[in-house]
Amino acid sequence: MKKTTIALLISLFAADAAHAATGTDWSAKAATDLEAARTAIRAGHPGYIDEQNPAFLEWEAKGYAAARALLPRVNSYESMLAAVRTYTAGFQDGHLSYSDDIGNDTLTMGGWRLDYVNSAYRVGAVMPDWGKPLPPVGAELLACDGLRPEQRLRQVAKYYDGRDLPGIHHALATIFTQLDMPGEEMKRCTFRTANGREVQFAQHYKEVKAADFRAMMKSRPRPQHFNTYSLQDGVLWIRAGNFDPDHEASQQLDRMVRELPQLEGVRTIVFDSRGNGGGNSAVGVRIFDAATGGLEFEQDKLDQVPRTFAQWRVSELSIKGMEERLEKFKASYGPDSDDAKRAATVRDKLLQARAAGQPWVEQPGRPRLSRADIAARNGKLRRFNGNVVLVTDEDCVSSCLNFADLVRSVPGAIHMGQATSADTAYIDVTFVSLPSGNHLMLPMKVWRNDLRGNNEVLQPDVPLQVNIRDNAAVRQAVLAALPR
């Protein structure tokens, strides 16, 4: 299963923080976790033995040195995270990240929350009883210390996710005033208020209770993760937002894929993937096939078409990761499910390869066919010939991107919404426990010869200039953009 980097980054906002011991030597903890993370990456990441990616080894050495150089400044839990993430985030790999599981009962921040809403950075909430003037809620942030919000967020991103993607910066806006590393406090920020007046506020940092910080975060805009559908006026609207379902959600998914083929009077299918941050790609295929019957095209000379394929790195970490995945699939889908059988097959092949001293296990892929290639082969859906629409947001990553590739491959399909996030070629993660109690999310395999390039976003055919979290506004915009 896959869990997005952004989900890990904001875990502090969603879960109770543990109480950290007073007098903790955070610099020593950072050094210990950094060494353990480096050991795991060397032992298990496909990039470390990937001869096609020399940049990985270059950053592995450079990033480790950069993180080590920060250790003398580490004096808090947040700066411990920042130091280790300087190393992990610099790989620019959304499937490689350092978590915030143990938490802390306090953190240092500037008293207000920034949200990205309707193409602007605005104050979303303020801490009560701050004791110093704070900007008004709703005011638009223009600059801090001469840097525009996006410029400042690029600096912040080096402690979370090193890819220069707008969606990452927008997600990080909510922790804009959290102090990651001492010495990087903002001094003065400029805002535009609702009446158009520009005002400046000096920035004052304080240590606050993590519980109070989480309370301030509760009202922030957040994506919805669920799978459901509705049929209205010939438009079948399918929310495909959860590709990592638990047992209850899996049962709901089973009902949905049974019901979709029975629907009548469908003229347009909208696959709405907003809120989908990845998971199991097979979920997306099930939803797509249930709604459309699947995609078919002429098979002539298909054996002459180049194919994609994947390579699993053989390691103790990948074997343990596949064993854990197998148990999860058994619990969610049943021991005789296709997902459980596939996981068992990969696990067994990894064990065999380890015994034989082989570094890789190859997984066959599919013919490397573009949208144009499928159209040239008279591609069509088996059970539907109306409009097909894909809606994405900036959170779409990992198996959500695989789903987007599938829907976009339908001849005539229209992609609407926001540009997606992006993946490296390294995917399918496991989680490694580190000495502090935090975890390293680590990919286990690499895709080869894929159409979508390294960290390539998918741009929509029809960008939607609406609040992407507003269901009614998105629906109205999509229907208005449909071909007449």
QUIHUFEN-V913422 format. One line per field, one symbol per residue. ss: DSSP state (H for helix, E for strand, - for the rest). phi: phi as a letter, one per 30 degrees, with the letter a starting at -180 (. if undefined). psi: psi as a letter, one per 20 degrees, with the letter a starting at -180 (. if undefined). Layout:
ss->???
phi->???
psi->???
This chain:
ss->----HHHHH-HHHH-----------HHHHHHHHHHHHHHHHHHH-HHHH----HHHHHHHHHHHHHHHHHHHH---HHHHHHHHHHHHH-------EE-------EEEE--EEEEEE--EEEEEEE-------------EEEEE--E-HHHHHHHHH--------HHHHHHHHHH--E---------EEEEE-----EEEEE---EEEEHHHHHHHH---------EEEEEE--EEEEEE--E---HHHHHHHHHHHHHH-------EEEEE------E-HHHHHHHHHHHH--EE-----HHH--EEEEEEE--HHHHHHHHHHHHHHHHHH----HHHHHHHHHHHHHHHHHHH---EEEEEEEE---HHHHHH---EE-----EEEEEE------HHHHHHHHHH-----EEEE--------EEEEEEEE-----EEEEEEEEEE-------------EE-------HHHHHHHHHHH---
phi->.bbddedddcdedcbdddddddiddddddddddddddddddddbdeddcdddbddddddeddddddddddedddbaddddeddddedddddhbdcbacdbddiadbacacjbccbcbhibcbdcabddhdibdbddejdddcabhicdedddddddddcbadddceddddddedcecdddbejcddcabcbcdddiddbcbdcbcbdbdddddddddddddbdccacaabbbhiccccdccbcbdddddddddedddddedddbidcbccccceidcjlceddddddddddbijcbadcehddcdebdabbdddaddddddddddeddddddcjdcddddddddddedddddddddicdbcdcdcbedcdedddddchdaddbabcdbbccbbdddbhddddddedddddeidccbjcdddabddcbhcbbcdcedjdbcdbdcbbdcidddddhcdcdddbdccbdddddddddddddddddd
psi->qqpqghhhhjhhiiqpqqoqqqjpnhgggggghgggggggghhiphhhjoiimhhghghggghghgghhihhipjrgghgggghhhgghiiloijorprmghaqirrprjiqppqoplkqoqohrqpqlhiqpqqqpiqppgqplipqghghhhghhijgoipmpghggghihhkhjpogpqikqqgpqpqprhjjppqqpqppqqprphghghhhihjqpqqpnrprrqopljooooomiojlqagghhghgggghhhgiiqqkphppooojpiojrcohhgggggghhhiirpqrpjpkhiipqqrrqppporhghggghghgghghghgiqhjqhggggghgggghggghghikqhqppoqcrpnprghghghklqrqhjpkapppppqaiiorchhhgggggghippiqpprcqqrbrqaipanqrppprhhirqpppqirpqqkqgprpkpqopqhnpolroiiogghggghghhiqq.
